Amino acid sequence: MSMDYATEKVRENGNGVELPSTQRLIPFENKEHSPESYEDMQLDYSPLLFSSLERYLPPNMLNLPRDRKVHFLSDILTRYSPQGEHTRVQKHRTYRQKILSNYEPRHKELYTMNAANFFVPSFLKAISENSEESFRSIMAEPTAGVYTFEMFQPKFCEMLMAEVESMERWVHDQRFHIICPNTMNKYGVVLDDFGLETMLNKLMEGYICPLSRVFFPEVGGLTLDSHHGFVVEYGVNRDIELGFHVDDSEVTLNVCLGEQFYGGDLFFRGVRCDKHVNTETQSEEVFDYAHIPGQAVLHRGCHRHGARATVSGHRVNLVIWCRSTVFRELKKHQNDFSSWCGDCQREKKERQRLSVAATKLELLKRNGISAS
């Protein structure tokens, strides 16, 4: 079965340099540390990313001047960036600034986090109680590792769709070429480019991270520090379907905003590490999900999935790819992903079975008993 990636996968830059263990990011967030703001600095990456990552600095670096911390964090980010990424980032900064300088938001209230107006009360209550029990009280887990729950109020969904429509109208009127959400979706908008990055970052930190810490700790759910937020559209004169793929994320939030449509079901086919991304699907890993407006789907980015054809109508989905720089760095030094990869788990069980069988055979031989 062939796999596509919804965007270019992060990879090493090939320099092969390892930082001393004292100069690596720590694997757990320092919640007592208040990170500095980097908004006033000219950076190659989002200032919000530096603020988020600062909580994972080694203790001896927390009180260093900002420029020292920027140098250290930039080096780590560069090591995960494809060749030519620096030039791409510079061009993207200019591209984004042109949008922000000219686009006038239709619903300015969307650009500031307002939880009471965005989320349904049951979701807010679960987040405020902040326990696995409270989360599970509003969730369904129809298949292992896929969680569904009611999240956004209808008014929020309507406003966001109207804002996207306004963005697309501005793009058309200005004859401005915008960047596609990813390499697979051709229709939609990268919300971060239109000024919603700060709001979506707060959404991730305050409302996705509490869930990911509980349900996805083994794939970076404890250390999410950046995101890629976008809206995709399916239907007539839009994307029809989405091929089988994995996301460039550790944790993905996918929320159907509306509208009237038929088809477009998500299909899931098991969690895989990079080594096993193209292996066969087991029967217990097969699961299909029908979108419901306002309802969220939360899953690992490495959970293989796709979207069936939207045969009529118009479907709009908000997707937030949540990423962990810490997890991506640690993953470089690991070979065993049996805590989350389905095939790694099966291979480990088989090794254990063979080991037990070999031990049993050896014991039988020592006691002069035939294995037959």
Stockholm file with secondary structure:
# STOCKHOLM 1.0

chainA/1-372         MSMDYATEKVRENGNGVELPSTQRLIPFENKEHSPESYEDMQLDYSPLLFSSLERYLPPNMLNLPRDRKVHFLSDILTRYSPQGEHTRVQKHRTYRQKILSNYEPRHKELYTMNAANFFVPSFLKAISENSEESFRSIMAEPTAGVYTFEMFQPKFCEMLMAEVESMERWVHDQRFHIICPNTMNKYGVVLDDFGLETMLNKLMEGYICPLSRVFFPEVGGLTLDSHHGFVVEYGVNRDIELGFHVDDSEVTLNVCLGEQFYGGDLFFRGVRCDKHVNTETQSEEVFDYAHIPGQAVLHRGCHRHGARATVSGHRVNLVIWCRSTVFRELKKHQNDFSSWCGDCQREKKERQRLSVAATKLELLKRNGISAS
#=GR chainA/1-372 SS CCCEESSCCCCCCSCCCCCCGGGSCCSSCCTTCCCCCCTTSCCSSCHHHHHHHHTTSCGGGTTSCHHHHHHHHHHHHHHTSCTTHHHHHHHHHHHHHHHHHHCCCSCGGGGSCCHHHHBCHHHHHHHHHTSHHHHHHHCEEEETTEEEEECBCHHHHHHHHHHHHHHHHHHHHHTCCCCCSSSSCCSEEEGGGGTTHHHHHHHIIIIIHHHHHHHCGGGTTTCCCEEEEEEEEEETTSBCCEEEEECSSSEEEEEEEECCEEECCEEEEEECCGGGTTSCCCGGGEEEECCCTTEEEEEETTEEEEECCEEEEEEEEEEEEEECHHHHHHHTTCCCCTTTCHHHHHHHHHHHHHHHHHHHHHHHHHTTCCCC
#=GC SS_cons         CCCEESSCCCCCCSCCCCCCGGGSCCSSCCTTCCCCCCTTSCCSSCHHHHHHHHTTSCGGGTTSCHHHHHHHHHHHHHHTSCTTHHHHHHHHHHHHHHHHHHCCCSCGGGGSCCHHHHBCHHHHHHHHHTSHHHHHHHCEEEETTEEEEECBCHHHHHHHHHHHHHHHHHHHHHTCCCCCSSSSCCSEEEGGGGTTHHHHHHHIIIIIHHHHHHHCGGGTTTCCCEEEEEEEEEETTSBCCEEEEECSSSEEEEEEEECCEEECCEEEEEECCGGGTTSCCCGGGEEEECCCTTEEEEEETTEEEEECCEEEEEEEEEEEEEECHHHHHHHTTCCCCTTTCHHHHHHHHHHHHHHHHHHHHHHHHHTTCCCC
//
